[in-house]
Amino acid sequence: MTPLEMSISELKQALTDRKLSASELADASYRRIAETDERVQAFLTLNEEGAHEQASLTDGRIAQGEAVDILAGVPAGIKDNIVTVGLRTTCASRFLDNYNPIYDGTVSRKLRDAQVVTIGKLNMDEFAMGGSNENSAFKSTRNPWDLERVPGGSSGGSAAAVAAGQVSFALGSDTGGSIRQPASYCGVVGLKPTYGLVSRFGLVAFASSLDQIGPLTRSVEDAAHVLQAIAGYDKMDSTSADVSIPEYAEALTGDVKGLRIGVPKEYIGQGVDPKVKEAVLAALNVFESLGATWEEVSMPHTDYAVATYYLLASSEASSNLARFDGVRYGVRADNPDNLLQLYHESRSQGFGPEVKRRIMLGTYALSSGYYDAYYLKAQKVRTLIKQDFDEAFNQYDILLGPTAPTTAFRLGEQIDDPLAMYLNDILTIPVSLAGVPAISIPCGLADGLPVGLQLIGKAFQETTVLRAAHAFEQHTEYHKLRPQL
């Protein structure tokens, strides 16, 4: 077993026992990137000098007998829409090609405080708008399981880096499924926490009422450790929830006896690949064997989720991206004749096609005469979708279904069909609209490609979601499967 194949707790033990150093771990990470990233294309910016400096500090503390965090010395990647002081943050957009933040986002600071070694910034769909990683202005990340297929998006670079063994974990952001869907496609664990559990301060906003930062890891236990480090109230984020943070790793007991599972019939119906459905039903048999019970349940407003999401998310994107005007930061058009031309040319040159599409859709939905017909109605449907979850959780502890209706599709297969691309998130979007936590874990292979199982919990009940996911993981071998690069 190579160091980067070890779990976070195993790494902590090896570092504490001085069998391994943080500097050696960082070197191993950069070697793996050198071996594989020309094919995978996961990283946009590497942080070699900063990483080795952090690793040396950690090694010094351990040598002096100081107690260190469980994440100390662990190599990690950060999605490139989370600001990192002095480390280029582009959102995979030409608009921010030259942006070097002067401050850390809250999660970046928390990882720094935990002495995590930040290896670099990871590729994504531009401004987190996309489901395949093909909307990056710089490169298209490839799925390590099949280099001719997409890794998912928008956190495709984060998922691919973990699946390829380049880092021990990565941070991503999830607006409508952008952690869970790439986790499913790349055969890793992806956790979207409850909205408000993890601070959004320093996350470049796409849709502020939906965006949430979370971890991508190779095991549920690792996800629990990373969530422990990044969760918590932050006065810098007005949407941050002031709730107590439990010890997430302590919830991983393996005991799910008596757990009540609801299976939304809309999540395993028409449009779901038969082999994906087969893997999900097999997972239910595992839970039954462990003493859990399950029943089919209806989520009647699921059919409206995709339309609701794209109206709301695009409207918020239209507002959030208005700040990118060529005046304050980012690219600026050369030699404009006037201020309006500066705005027009800077935004035309800086934004890619998908970002422009969503800005136009959102601006239209918010415009006079259309606000009530589109945006306001979408907000009302969002409430109905949330009520579906509230009613289901009156009867069940978790909801279960596939993360995505299919396995990873081929590069270029859907890039010219926005509607087909949007429908890939049909099973993750309702969760985001409701603001509840969900995790994607590997539950099998279909034609040699990973299938993701989505477990959905009540708001701020990450412990239940993690406990169920960990129990499944402990009684299967799917999380141990690795792509052959």
Residue pairs with C-beta under 8 A, 6 or more apart in sequence:
2 28
2 165
3 11
3 14
3 20
3 24
3 25
3 28
4 25
4 28
4 29
4 32
4 75
4 165
4 166
4 167
4 168
5 165
6 14
6 168
7 218
7 219
7 221
7 222
8 70
8 71
8 74
8 168
8 169
8 217
8 221
8 222
8 225
8 226
9 70
9 221
9 225
11 20
11 25
11 73
11 74
11 168
12 70
12 72
14 20
15 21
15 22
15 25
15 58
15 62
15 68
15 72
15 73
16 62
16 68
18 62
18 63
21 55
21 59
21 73
22 54
22 55
22 56
22 58
22 59
22 62
22 72
22 73
22 115
22 117
23 52
23 55
23 56
23 59
25 55
25 73
25 74
25 75
25 117
26 51
26 52
26 55
26 75
26 117
26 119
28 75
29 51
29 75
29 117
29 119
29 166
29 167
30 46
30 48
30 51
30 119
32 164
32 165
32 166
33 42
33 43
33 46
33 119
33 120
33 166
35 485
36 144
36 164
36 165
36 166
36 485
37 43
37 164
37 166
39 142
39 147
39 485
40 141
40 142
40 144
40 147
40 160
40 161
40 164
40 166
40 485
41 123
41 139
41 140
41 141
41 142
41 157
41 160
42 77
42 122
42 123
42 141
42 157
42 158
42 160
42 161
42 164
42 166
43 77
43 119
43 120
43 121
43 122
43 123
43 157
43 161
43 166
44 80
44 88
44 90
44 92
44 120
44 121
44 122
44 123
44 136
44 138
44 139
44 157
45 80
45 87
45 88
45 90
45 120
45 121
46 119
46 120
47 87
47 118
47 119
47 120
47 121
50 86
50 87
50 118
51 75
51 117
51 118
51 119
51 120
54 112
54 115
54 116
54 117
54 118
55 73
55 117
57 115
58 68
58 72
58 73
58 115
58 117
59 73
61 68
61 72
61 115
62 68
62 72
62 73
68 115
69 113
69 114
69 115
69 229
70 114
70 225
71 111
71 114
71 115
71 116
71 225
71 226
71 229
72 114
72 115
72 116
73 115
73 116
73 117
74 116
74 117
74 168
74 169
75 116
75 117
75 119
75 167
75 168
76 111
76 116
76 117
76 118
76 119
76 167
76 168
76 169
76 170
76 171
77 118
77 119
77 120
77 121
77 122
77 157
77 158
77 161
77 162
77 166
77 167
77 169
77 170
77 171
78 84
78 108
78 111
78 118
78 120
78 121
78 122
78 170
78 171
79 121
79 122
79 124
79 155
79 157
79 158
79 170
79 171
79 172
79 173
80 89
80 90
80 91
80 92
80 121
80 122
80 123
80 124
80 157
81 89
81 91
81 92
81 124
81 127
81 128
81 173
81 203
81 204
81 206
82 89
82 105
82 107
82 108
82 171
82 173
82 202
82 203
82 204
82 213
83 89
83 101
83 103
83 104
83 105
83 108
83 202
83 203
83 204
84 101
84 104
84 105
84 108
84 118
84 121
85 101
85 102
85 103
85 104
85 108
86 100
86 101
86 102
87 100
87 101
87 118
87 120
87 121
88 98
88 99
88 100
88 121
89 96
89 99
89 100
89 101
89 121
89 204
90 96
90 97
90 99
90 121
90 137
90 138
91 124
91 126
91 127
91 128
91 204
92 123
92 124
92 125
92 126
92 127
92 135
92 136
92 137
92 138
93 126
93 127
93 137
93 350
93 351
93 352
93 355
94 137
94 331
94 349
94 350
94 351
94 352
95 324
95 330
95 331
95 346
95 350
95 351
96 329
96 330
96 331
97 137
97 330
97 331
98 330
98 331
99 329
99 330
101 202
103 202
104 112
104 202
105 199
105 201
105 202
105 203
106 199
106 201
106 202
106 234
106 236
106 237
107 171
107 198
107 199
107 202
107 203
107 213
107 230
108 118
108 202
109 202
110 229
110 230
110 232
111 118
111 171
111 229
111 230
112 118
114 229
116 229
119 166
119 167
122 155
122 157
122 158
122 161
122 170
123 133
123 136
123 138
123 139
123 141
123 156
123 157
124 133
124 136
124 153
124 154
124 155
124 156
124 157
124 158
125 131
125 132
125 133
125 134
125 135
125 136
125 153
125 154
125 156
125 178
125 354
126 135
126 136
126 137
126 351
126 352
126 354
126 355
127 204
127 206
127 317
127 321
127 355
128 154
128 155
128 173
128 175
128 178
128 204
128 206
128 211
129 135
129 154
129 206
129 317
129 354
129 355
129 358
130 153
130 154
130 354
130 421
131 152
131 153
131 154
131 177
131 178
131 181
131 421
131 422
131 424
131 425
132 150
132 151
132 152
132 153
132 156
132 409
132 411
132 414
132 415
132 421
132 424
133 140
133 141
133 150
133 151
133 152
133 153
133 154
133 156
133 157
133 160
133 182
134 140
134 150
134 153
134 411
134 412
134 415
135 153
135 154
135 352
135 353
135 354
135 355
137 352
140 150
140 411
141 150
141 151
141 156
141 157
141 160
142 148
142 149
142 150
142 151
142 160
142 411
143 149
143 150
143 151
143 152
143 160
143 163
143 185
143 186
143 408
143 483
144 151
144 160
144 163
144 164
144 186
144 483
144 485
145 163
145 186
145 187
145 408
145 448
145 449
145 450
145 483
146 408
146 448
146 449
148 410
148 411
149 185
149 408
149 409
149 410
149 411
149 449
150 156
150 185
150 408
150 409
150 410
150 411
151 157
151 159
151 160
151 163
151 182
151 185
151 186
151 408
152 159
152 181
152 182
152 183
152 184
152 185
152 186
152 404
152 408
153 178
153 181
153 182
154 172
154 173
154 175
154 178
154 182
155 170
155 172
155 173
155 174
155 178
155 179
155 182
155 190
155 216
156 182
156 185
156 186
157 170
158 170
158 171
158 172
158 179
158 182
158 216
159 170
159 172
159 182
159 183
159 185
159 186
159 188
159 190
159 216
160 182
160 186
161 167
161 170
162 168
162 169
162 170
162 186
162 188
162 216
162 217
162 218
163 186
163 187
163 188
163 482
163 483
164 483
164 485
165 482
165 485
168 217
168 218
168 222
169 215
169 216
169 217
169 218
169 222
169 223
169 226
170 215
170 216
170 217
171 213
171 214
171 215
171 216
171 226
171 230
172 178
172 179
172 182
172 190
172 213
172 214
172 215
172 216
173 179
173 203
173 206
173 211
173 212
173 213
173 214
174 180
174 190
174 192
174 211
174 212
174 213
174 214
174 428
174 432
175 206
175 207
175 210
175 211
175 212
175 313
175 432
176 210
176 309
176 313
176 425
176 428
176 429
176 432
177 192
177 403
177 404
177 425
177 427
177 428
177 429
177 431
177 432
179 190
179 191
179 192
179 214
179 216
179 440
180 190
180 192
180 403
180 428
180 431
180 438
180 439
180 440
180 452
180 454
181 403
181 404
181 424
181 425
181 428
181 440
181 452
182 190
182 216
183 189
183 190
183 216
183 403
183 440
183 441
183 452
184 190
184 402
184 403
184 404
184 440
184 450
184 451
184 452
184 454
185 404
185 407
185 408
185 449
185 450
185 452
186 408
186 450
187 442
187 450
187 452
187 478
187 481
187 482
187 483
188 216
188 217
188 218
188 442
189 215
189 216
189 217
189 218
189 219
189 220
189 222
189 223
189 439
189 440
189 441
189 442
189 469
189 479
190 214
190 215
190 216
190 439
190 440
190 452
191 214
191 215
191 216
191 217
191 223
191 227
191 437
191 438
191 439
191 440
191 462
191 465
191 466
192 212
192 214
192 428
192 431
192 432
192 437
192 438
192 439
193 212
193 213
193 214
193 227
193 231
193 437
193 462
194 212
194 241
194 435
194 436
194 437
194 459
194 460
194 461
194 462
195 209
195 210
195 212
195 239
195 435
195 436
196 239
196 240
196 241
196 435
197 212
197 231
197 232
197 241
197 243
197 437
197 460
197 462
198 212
198 213
198 214
198 227
198 230
198 231
198 232
199 213
199 230
199 232
199 233
199 234
199 236
199 237
199 240
200 208
200 211
200 212
200 213
200 237
200 239
200 240
201 234
201 236
201 237
201 240
203 211
203 213
205 211
205 316
205 320
206 313
206 316
206 317
206 320
207 312
207 313
207 316
207 317
207 320
208 239
208 316
208 320
209 239
209 312
209 316
210 309
210 312
210 313
210 316
210 432
210 433
212 432
213 230
214 227
215 222
215 223
215 226
215 227
215 230
217 223
217 226
218 479
219 473
219 479
220 252
220 439
220 441
220 466
220 469
220 470
220 473
220 479
221 249
221 252
221 470
223 439
223 466
224 248
224 249
224 251
224 252
224 466
224 470
225 248
225 249
227 248
227 462
227 466
228 245
228 247
228 248
228 249
231 245
232 245
233 240
233 241
233 242
233 243
234 240
241 460
243 460
246 463
248 462
248 463
248 466
251 463
251 464
251 466
251 467
251 470
252 466
252 467
252 470
253 467
253 471
254 470
254 471
254 474
255 467
255 471
256 287
256 290
256 291
256 292
256 467
256 468
256 471
257 290
257 291
257 292
258 291
258 292
258 293
259 287
259 291
259 292
259 293
259 397
259 398
259 464
259 468
260 292
260 293
260 294
260 295
260 395
260 396
260 397
260 398
261 284
261 287
261 292
261 293
261 294
261 295
261 396
261 397
261 398
261 399
261 400
261 468
262 294
262 295
262 296
262 297
262 392
262 395
262 396
262 398
262 399
262 400
263 284
263 294
263 295
263 296
263 297
263 399
263 400
263 401
264 296
264 297
264 298
264 299
264 302
264 392
264 399
264 401
265 296
265 297
265 298
266 298
266 299
266 300
266 302
266 303
267 299
267 302
267 401
267 402
267 427
267 454
268 277
268 280
268 281
268 401
268 402
271 405
271 423
271 426
272 402
272 405
272 406
273 405
273 406
273 407
273 446
275 407
275 446
275 447
275 451
276 402
276 404
276 405
276 406
276 407
276 446
276 451
277 402
278 446
279 402
279 443
279 444
279 445
279 446
279 451
279 453
280 400
280 401
280 402
280 443
280 451
280 453
282 443
282 444
283 400
283 443
283 444
283 453
283 472
284 294
284 400
286 472
286 475
286 476
287 294
287 400
287 468
287 471
287 472
288 294
289 475
290 471
290 472
290 475
292 468
294 400
295 395
295 396
297 392
297 395
297 396
297 399
299 385
299 388
299 389
299 392
299 430
300 388
301 381
301 384
301 385
301 388
302 385
302 388
302 426
302 430
304 381
304 384
304 385
305 385
305 426
305 429
305 430
305 433
306 422
306 423
306 425
306 426
306 429
307 378
308 378
308 381
308 382
308 385
308 433
309 425
309 429
309 432
309 433
310 358
310 361
310 422
311 361
311 362
311 365
311 374
311 375
311 378
312 375
312 378
312 379
312 382
312 433
313 358
313 362
314 358
314 359
314 361
314 362
314 365
315 362
315 365
315 366
315 375
315 378
316 362
317 355
317 358
317 359
317 362
318 358
318 359
318 360
318 361
318 362
318 363
318 365
318 366
319 362
319 366
321 351
321 355
321 359
324 330
324 346
324 347
324 350
324 351
325 342
325 343
325 346
325 347
326 332
326 333
326 342
326 343
326 345
326 346
326 347
326 350
327 342
330 346
330 350
331 346
331 349
331 350
332 342
332 346
333 341
333 342
333 344
333 345
333 346
333 348
333 349
336 342
336 345
336 346
351 359
354 418
357 418
364 370
364 374
365 371
365 374
365 375
365 378
366 375
382 433
385 430
385 433
385 434
386 433
386 434
386 435
388 430
388 434
389 399
389 430
389 431
389 434
389 436
389 456
392 399
393 399
393 458
397 457
397 458
397 464
397 468
398 455
398 456
398 457
398 464
398 465
398 468
399 455
399 456
399 457
400 453
400 454
400 455
400 456
401 427
401 453
401 454
401 456
402 427
402 451
402 452
402 453
402 454
403 427
403 428
403 440
403 452
403 453
403 454
404 424
404 425
404 427
404 428
404 452
405 423
405 424
405 426
405 427
406 424
407 446
407 447
407 449
407 450
407 451
408 449
408 450
409 424
414 420
414 421
414 424
415 421
427 454
428 438
428 454
431 438
431 454
431 456
435 459
436 456
436 457
436 458
436 459
437 456
437 457
437 458
437 459
437 460
437 461
437 462
437 465
438 454
438 455
438 456
438 457
438 465
439 454
439 455
439 465
439 466
439 469
440 452
440 453
440 454
441 452
441 453
441 455
441 469
441 472
441 473
441 478
441 479
442 450
442 451
442 452
442 453
442 478
442 479
442 481
443 451
443 452
443 453
443 472
443 476
443 478
444 450
444 451
444 478
445 451
445 478
445 481
450 478
450 481
453 472
455 465
455 468
455 469
456 465
457 464
457 465
458 464
473 479
